[in-house]
Amino acid sequence: MTETTRERNTDLVPEFSTDAVEVVERETVFDGFFKMLRLRLRHRLFRGGWSEIFTRELFVRDNAVGVLLFDPRREQVGLIEQFRVGALERPYGPWCLEVVAGMVERGESLEEVARREVQEESGLEVGRLEPIHSYLPSPGGSSERLHLFCACVDLGGAGGIFGLPEEQEDIRLRVLPLDTLLAALAGDSPDAGAVDNAATLICLQWLQLHRERLTGRKGATHG
């Protein structure tokens, strides 16, 4: 069955859609590096009727792109290390290992953003991009949608310091064996917390599933 003729599984279709929500009032309460809205709204209920009008704050973020850098010949992964203010209380400290990522600017395609961010944050050029997944990181309070890709690149000799100083970016590219990262995903590994952000975890689990296809080596599923 082709993608154009494939039908959605009705078991996965939500009962309600956007027309089951009524936004009564929308107020901007903060507009700085980030934007915050306060909404007064109501929505349809599973038991029938409508909810009472209630208030929620919404953290407004545009679409973003994340790119996993993978060298299929060497079976190595390129991750960036950078300071994250939201990780100040993280046991490993606020410098996190992540996939390359950046916000989508007006008029840019997802692929254009992916290539731009990879060049800025790793100095590498990207050819073909393979889609991994698109998801909402925190739909309980944020509008952001993250689009993930895999880029097969040559990581031989890769590494260094990157980022745009005018955007307070101080980024180090780390090249790590895939098996080391997959072992860190195991719950009983002493390094289990070394990679603990959703985008990177999703990308590594996807790579574990597609490793044999990307490397062309049968049995390349250990780790």
C-alpha positions as CSV (number, residue, x, y, z in Angstrom):
1,M,0.0,0.0,0.0
2,T,1.5,3.4,-1.0
3,E,1.7,6.5,1.2
4,T,-1.0,8.2,-0.8
5,T,-3.5,5.3,-0.5
6,R,-2.8,4.3,3.1
7,E,-5.7,5.0,5.4
8,R,-5.3,6.1,9.0
9,N,-6.1,3.6,11.7
10,T,-9.3,4.9,13.2
11,D,-8.2,3.6,16.6
12,L,-5.6,6.3,16.6
13,V,-7.8,9.2,15.6
14,P,-8.8,11.5,18.5
15,E,-12.5,12.0,19.2
16,F,-12.3,15.8,19.0
17,S,-10.5,18.2,16.7
18,T,-9.7,22.0,16.7
19,D,-13.3,23.0,16.2
20,A,-14.1,21.5,19.7
21,V,-12.1,24.3,21.3
22,E,-13.3,27.9,21.8
23,V,-10.7,30.5,22.7
24,V,-12.6,33.3,24.5
25,E,-9.7,35.6,25.2
26,R,-6.0,35.7,24.2
27,E,-3.5,38.0,26.0
28,T,0.2,38.5,25.6
29,V,1.7,38.5,29.0
30,F,5.4,38.4,28.0
31,D,7.2,39.1,24.8
32,G,11.0,38.8,25.1
33,F,13.5,36.1,24.1
34,F,10.4,33.9,24.4
35,K,6.7,34.7,24.2
36,M,4.0,33.8,26.7
37,L,0.2,34.0,26.1
38,R,-2.6,33.8,28.6
39,L,-5.6,32.1,27.1
40,R,-9.2,31.9,28.5
41,L,-10.9,29.0,26.7
42,R,-13.3,26.1,27.0
43,H,-13.5,22.7,25.1
44,R,-15.8,19.8,24.5
45,L,-16.0,17.1,27.1
46,F,-15.9,13.3,26.6
47,R,-18.9,13.0,28.9
48,G,-20.8,15.5,26.8
49,G,-21.3,19.3,26.8
50,W,-18.6,21.9,27.3
51,S,-16.1,22.6,30.1
52,E,-16.3,25.8,32.1
53,I,-14.1,28.6,30.8
54,F,-10.6,28.3,32.3
55,T,-7.2,29.9,32.0
56,R,-4.0,28.5,30.7
57,E,-0.6,30.1,30.0
58,L,0.9,29.0,26.6
59,F,4.7,29.2,25.9
60,V,4.8,30.2,22.2
61,R,7.7,28.7,20.1
62,D,7.9,28.3,16.4
63,N,8.8,25.1,14.6
64,A,12.3,23.8,15.2
65,V,14.6,21.3,13.5
66,G,16.9,18.7,15.0
67,V,19.6,16.8,13.1
68,L,21.4,13.6,14.1
69,L,24.9,13.4,12.5
70,F,25.8,9.8,11.7
71,D,28.9,8.4,10.0
72,P,27.7,5.0,8.7
73,R,31.2,3.9,7.7
74,R,32.8,4.6,11.1
75,E,29.5,4.0,13.0
76,Q,30.1,7.2,14.9
77,V,27.6,9.9,16.0
78,G,28.2,13.6,16.1
79,L,26.6,15.4,19.1
80,I,27.0,19.0,20.2
81,E,27.7,20.0,23.8
82,Q,26.4,23.4,25.0
83,F,25.2,25.3,28.0
84,R,21.4,25.0,28.7
85,V,19.8,27.3,31.3
86,G,16.9,24.8,31.9
87,A,19.4,22.2,33.0
88,L,20.9,24.2,35.9
89,E,19.7,21.5,38.4
90,R,20.7,18.6,36.2
91,P,23.0,16.1,38.1
92,Y,25.4,16.0,35.2
93,G,25.4,19.9,35.1
94,P,24.0,22.3,32.6
95,W,26.2,21.4,29.6
96,C,24.1,18.9,27.6
97,L,24.9,16.5,24.7
98,E,22.3,17.1,22.0
99,V,21.6,16.7,18.3
100,V,22.2,19.8,16.2
101,A,19.0,22.0,16.4
102,G,17.6,25.4,15.4
103,M,14.5,27.4,15.0
104,V,12.7,27.7,11.6
105,E,12.7,31.3,10.4
106,R,10.1,32.8,8.1
107,G,10.4,31.6,4.5
108,E,12.7,28.7,5.3
109,S,12.0,25.1,4.6
110,L,12.8,22.4,7.2
111,E,15.6,21.1,5.0
112,E,17.2,24.6,4.7
113,V,17.1,25.0,8.4
114,A,18.7,21.6,8.9
115,R,21.6,22.4,6.6
116,R,22.1,25.9,8.0
117,E,22.2,24.7,11.6
118,V,24.6,21.8,10.8
119,Q,27.0,24.1,9.1
120,E,26.8,26.7,12.0
121,E,27.1,24.1,14.8
122,S,29.5,21.5,13.4
123,G,31.1,23.0,10.3
124,L,29.9,20.0,8.2
125,E,28.0,20.1,4.9
126,V,24.9,17.9,4.6
127,G,23.6,16.2,1.5
128,R,20.5,14.0,1.8
129,L,18.4,14.3,4.9
130,E,16.3,11.4,6.1
131,P,13.2,12.3,8.1
132,I,13.0,10.6,11.6
133,H,9.9,12.0,13.3
134,S,7.9,15.1,14.0
135,Y,6.6,15.6,17.5
136,L,5.4,18.1,20.2
137,P,8.0,18.2,23.0
138,S,5.7,19.6,25.7
139,P,2.1,20.0,24.5
140,G,0.8,20.7,28.0
141,G,2.2,24.2,27.9
142,S,4.2,24.9,24.7
143,S,3.2,25.2,21.0
144,E,6.7,24.1,19.7
145,R,6.9,21.3,17.2
146,L,10.3,19.6,16.5
147,H,11.1,18.0,13.2
148,L,13.9,15.4,13.4
149,F,16.2,14.3,10.6
150,C,19.3,12.1,10.2
151,A,22.2,13.3,8.1
152,C,24.8,10.7,7.0
153,V,28.1,12.6,7.1
154,D,31.9,12.0,7.2
155,L,33.0,12.5,10.8
156,G,36.6,11.7,10.1
157,G,38.6,14.5,11.7
158,A,35.4,16.3,12.7
159,G,35.3,18.3,16.0
160,G,36.0,21.7,17.3
161,I,34.2,24.8,18.7
162,F,31.3,26.3,16.7
163,G,28.3,28.6,17.1
164,L,27.5,32.2,16.6
165,P,29.1,34.5,19.3
166,E,26.4,37.2,18.6
167,E,23.8,34.7,19.7
168,Q,25.8,33.7,22.8
169,E,26.5,30.3,21.3
170,D,29.5,28.3,22.5
171,I,29.2,24.9,21.0
172,R,31.6,21.9,21.0
173,L,31.2,19.1,18.5
174,R,31.7,15.7,20.1
175,V,32.2,12.6,18.0
176,L,31.3,9.4,19.8
177,P,31.1,5.7,18.9
178,L,27.4,4.7,18.3
179,D,27.8,1.7,20.6
180,T,28.9,3.9,23.5
181,L,25.8,6.0,23.1
182,L,23.5,3.0,22.8
183,A,25.0,1.5,25.9
184,A,24.2,4.7,27.8
185,L,20.5,4.3,26.9
186,A,20.3,1.2,29.0
187,G,18.7,1.8,32.3
188,D,21.4,-0.2,34.2
189,S,24.3,1.7,32.6
190,P,26.3,4.1,34.9
191,D,26.1,6.6,32.0
192,A,22.3,6.4,31.6
193,G,21.9,10.1,32.5
194,A,24.6,11.4,30.1
195,V,22.0,11.8,27.3
196,D,18.7,12.8,28.7
197,N,16.9,15.1,26.3
198,A,14.0,13.8,24.3
199,A,15.1,14.8,20.8
200,T,18.5,13.0,21.2
201,L,17.0,9.9,22.8
202,I,14.4,9.6,20.0
203,C,17.1,10.0,17.3
204,L,19.4,7.4,18.9
205,Q,16.6,4.9,19.3
206,W,15.6,5.5,15.6
207,L,19.2,4.9,14.6
208,Q,19.3,1.7,16.6
209,L,16.4,0.4,14.6
210,H,17.8,1.6,11.2
211,R,21.5,0.9,11.9
212,E,21.7,-2.2,9.6
213,R,20.1,-0.4,6.7
214,L,22.2,2.7,7.0
215,T,25.5,0.9,7.4
216,G,24.8,-1.9,5.0
217,R,26.2,-4.4,7.4
218,K,24.0,-7.3,8.6
219,G,24.0,-7.9,12.3
220,A,24.9,-4.3,13.1
221,T,22.3,-4.2,15.8
222,H,24.4,-4.7,18.9
223,G,25.0,-1.9,21.5
